[in-house]
Amino acid sequence: MELSITLIIVIVTVLVSIGAFNNQKIMDDLIFYPPAVSKRNQWYRFFSCGLIHADWGHLIFNMLALYLFGRNVEAYFTQIFGDTGKLIYLLMYITALAVSVLPTYFRHKDDYHYRSLGASGAVSAVVFASILFDPITGIGLFFIPIYIAGFIFGFIYLLISNYLDKRGQGNINHSAHIYGALYGIAFTIVAAKLFSEYPVLAAFIDQIQNTNPKDFIQFGRY
């Protein structure tokens, strides 16, 4: 059985995260620490921080979201880009890790008390790429039987993340979520334009226009 790129990413991330749970040196060496980049040129931290997580809840949530949405995006990329689709998908994920924390880096490059970790930025890129391909399929919270069309869910998600980011409270890097999501959209549009003839934006708009607004929210569907 051939392993998908999504599953390989999940397996590697889970193994490294578990190792970091039990070894503080691994955690310290891989975590996103802006001064280590600006002062010691440890640029690898833009990518390595996505391999570690704060705790089991953080890891499980990110990897479950990646698995559920990543399989669809990987399939779309393979369908649209052919044999290179998987590599383009992998490229999006890896570059999203770095791009999503660039604003964080510039904001905290001299902050010796700041740390950030997790694959949330890259996972957001995958989720929003999935929404771009399939804007109508409902997205909901676990165990709550209310599903909102993906494009509406994404809009609400960005608004809430922007609000929480401006408040600057808590230990969640909302900025990485926002920029990861926007990067996932931009990457998919540009890649489709350069390497295929698939009209991503036109198809996105067409699906929304040809769907009854009453179907944008569904109740009791699992």
C-alpha positions as CSV (number, residue, x, y, z in Angstrom):
1,M,0.0,0.0,0.0
2,E,1.4,3.4,-1.0
3,L,1.5,5.9,1.8
4,S,0.1,9.3,0.9
5,I,2.1,12.5,1.4
6,T,-0.4,13.6,4.1
7,L,0.0,10.4,6.1
8,I,3.8,10.6,5.9
9,I,3.7,14.1,7.2
10,V,1.4,13.1,10.0
11,I,3.6,10.1,11.0
12,V,6.8,12.1,11.0
13,T,5.3,15.0,12.9
14,V,3.8,12.6,15.5
15,L,7.1,10.8,16.0
16,V,9.1,14.0,16.4
17,S,6.5,15.6,18.7
18,I,6.5,12.5,21.0
19,G,10.3,12.6,21.1
20,A,10.2,16.3,22.0
21,F,7.6,15.6,24.8
22,N,10.2,13.4,26.5
23,N,13.3,15.3,25.6
24,Q,13.7,19.0,26.4
25,K,16.8,19.4,24.2
26,I,14.8,18.3,21.1
27,M,12.1,20.8,22.0
28,D,14.7,23.6,22.5
29,D,16.6,22.8,19.3
30,L,13.4,22.7,17.1
31,I,11.2,25.4,18.5
32,F,10.7,28.7,16.7
33,Y,12.8,31.1,18.7
34,P,13.2,34.4,16.7
35,P,16.4,35.6,18.3
36,A,18.1,32.3,17.4
37,V,17.2,33.1,13.8
38,S,18.2,36.8,13.8
39,K,21.3,36.4,16.0
40,R,22.5,32.9,15.1
41,N,21.1,32.4,11.6
42,Q,19.2,29.2,12.6
43,W,16.8,29.6,9.7
44,Y,15.8,25.9,9.9
45,R,13.6,26.8,12.9
46,F,11.1,28.3,10.4
47,F,10.4,24.7,9.4
48,S,11.4,22.5,12.4
49,C,8.9,24.3,14.7
50,G,6.1,22.5,12.7
51,L,7.4,19.1,13.8
52,I,6.8,19.8,17.5
53,H,3.7,20.6,19.6
54,A,2.9,21.9,23.1
55,D,1.0,18.8,24.3
56,W,-1.1,15.9,23.2
57,G,-4.2,18.0,22.6
58,H,-2.3,20.4,20.4
59,L,-0.8,17.5,18.4
60,I,-4.0,15.5,18.0
61,F,-6.1,18.5,16.9
62,N,-3.5,19.6,14.2
63,M,-2.8,16.1,12.9
64,L,-6.5,15.2,12.7
65,A,-7.3,18.3,10.8
66,L,-4.3,17.8,8.5
67,Y,-5.4,14.2,7.8
68,L,-9.0,15.0,7.2
69,F,-8.4,18.0,4.9
70,G,-5.0,17.0,3.5
71,R,-6.3,13.8,1.9
72,N,-8.7,15.9,-0.2
73,V,-6.2,18.5,-1.1
74,E,-3.6,16.0,-2.1
75,A,-6.2,14.2,-4.3
76,Y,-7.2,17.5,-5.9
77,F,-3.6,18.4,-6.6
78,T,-2.9,15.0,-8.1
79,Q,-6.0,15.4,-10.3
80,I,-5.1,18.9,-11.4
81,F,-1.3,18.7,-11.7
82,G,-0.9,15.1,-12.6
83,D,2.3,13.2,-11.5
84,T,3.8,16.4,-10.0
85,G,0.7,17.0,-7.8
86,K,2.0,15.3,-4.7
87,L,5.3,17.2,-4.9
88,I,3.5,20.5,-5.3
89,Y,1.3,19.7,-2.4
90,L,4.3,18.9,-0.3
91,L,5.9,22.1,-1.4
92,M,2.9,24.1,-0.3
93,Y,2.9,22.4,3.2
94,I,6.6,23.0,3.8
95,T,6.7,26.6,2.6
96,A,3.5,27.3,4.5
97,L,5.4,26.4,7.7
98,A,7.9,29.3,7.1
99,V,5.5,31.8,5.5
100,S,3.0,31.5,8.3
101,V,5.5,32.6,11.0
102,L,7.3,35.3,9.0
103,P,5.1,38.1,10.6
104,T,5.8,36.5,13.9
105,Y,9.5,36.6,13.2
106,F,9.5,40.3,12.4
107,R,7.4,41.1,15.4
108,H,9.5,39.1,17.9
109,K,13.0,38.9,16.3
110,D,14.5,40.6,19.4
111,D,12.2,39.2,22.0
112,Y,14.2,36.7,24.1
113,H,11.1,35.6,25.9
114,Y,9.1,34.5,22.9
115,R,8.7,30.9,21.6
116,S,6.3,29.4,19.1
117,L,5.7,25.8,18.0
118,G,3.2,23.6,16.1
119,A,2.1,22.9,12.5
120,S,-1.0,25.1,12.7
121,G,0.1,27.6,10.1
122,A,0.7,24.9,7.5
123,V,-2.5,23.0,8.5
124,S,-4.4,26.3,8.0
125,A,-2.9,26.5,4.5
126,V,-4.2,23.0,3.7
127,V,-7.6,23.6,5.2
128,F,-8.1,26.8,3.2
129,A,-6.8,25.1,0.0
130,S,-9.5,22.5,0.6
131,I,-12.2,25.2,1.0
132,L,-11.0,26.8,-2.3
133,F,-11.6,23.5,-4.1
134,D,-14.8,22.6,-2.2
135,P,-16.4,25.7,-0.7
136,I,-19.9,24.2,-0.1
137,T,-19.2,21.1,1.9
138,G,-20.0,21.8,5.5
139,I,-17.3,22.2,8.2
140,G,-18.2,22.0,11.9
141,L,-16.9,21.5,15.4
142,F,-16.4,18.0,16.8
143,F,-19.6,16.5,18.3
144,I,-21.7,19.6,17.4
145,P,-24.2,18.6,14.6
146,I,-24.1,22.0,12.8
147,Y,-22.2,22.3,9.6
148,I,-21.4,25.6,7.9
149,A,-20.4,25.8,4.2
150,G,-16.6,25.9,4.0
151,F,-16.3,29.4,2.5
152,I,-18.5,30.9,5.3
153,F,-16.6,28.9,8.0
154,G,-13.3,30.2,6.6
155,F,-14.5,33.8,6.6
156,I,-15.6,33.5,10.2
157,Y,-12.4,31.8,11.2
158,L,-10.3,34.6,9.7
159,L,-12.4,37.3,11.5
160,I,-12.1,35.6,14.8
161,S,-8.4,34.9,14.4
162,N,-7.7,38.5,13.5
163,Y,-9.7,39.7,16.5
164,L,-7.8,37.4,18.9
165,D,-4.5,38.3,17.3
166,K,-5.1,42.0,17.9
167,R,-6.0,41.3,21.5
168,G,-2.7,39.5,21.9
169,Q,-3.8,37.3,24.8
170,G,-3.3,33.6,25.3
171,N,-0.6,31.2,24.1
172,I,-1.9,30.7,20.6
173,N,-0.2,32.2,17.6
174,H,-3.3,33.4,15.7
175,S,-1.1,35.3,13.3
176,A,0.3,32.0,12.0
177,H,-3.2,30.8,11.4
178,I,-4.2,33.8,9.4
179,Y,-1.1,34.0,7.2
180,G,-1.0,30.2,6.8
181,A,-4.7,30.3,5.6
182,L,-4.0,33.2,3.2
183,Y,-0.9,31.5,1.9
184,G,-2.8,28.3,1.2
185,I,-5.3,30.2,-1.0
186,A,-2.6,32.2,-2.8
187,F,-0.3,29.2,-3.4
188,T,-3.2,27.2,-4.8
189,I,-4.3,29.9,-7.2
190,V,-0.8,30.7,-8.4
191,A,0.1,27.0,-8.8
192,A,-3.0,26.3,-10.8
193,K,-2.4,29.3,-13.0
194,L,1.2,28.3,-13.7
195,F,1.0,24.5,-14.0
196,S,-2.5,23.7,-15.1
197,E,-5.6,25.0,-16.9
198,Y,-7.9,24.5,-14.0
199,P,-9.8,27.8,-13.2
200,V,-9.6,27.6,-9.4
201,L,-11.3,31.0,-8.7
202,A,-14.0,30.5,-11.4
203,A,-14.8,27.1,-10.1
204,F,-15.0,28.4,-6.5
205,I,-17.4,31.2,-7.4
206,D,-19.5,28.9,-9.7
207,Q,-20.0,26.4,-6.9
208,I,-21.3,29.1,-4.5
209,Q,-23.5,30.7,-7.1
210,N,-25.1,27.4,-8.1
211,T,-25.9,26.4,-4.5
212,N,-29.1,27.2,-2.7
213,P,-28.2,29.5,0.2
214,K,-30.4,27.4,2.4
215,D,-27.8,24.6,2.0
216,F,-25.0,26.8,3.4
217,I,-25.9,25.6,6.9
218,Q,-27.0,22.1,7.7
219,F,-28.2,20.7,11.0
220,G,-28.0,17.1,12.4
221,R,-25.7,15.8,9.6
222,Y,-22.7,13.8,10.7
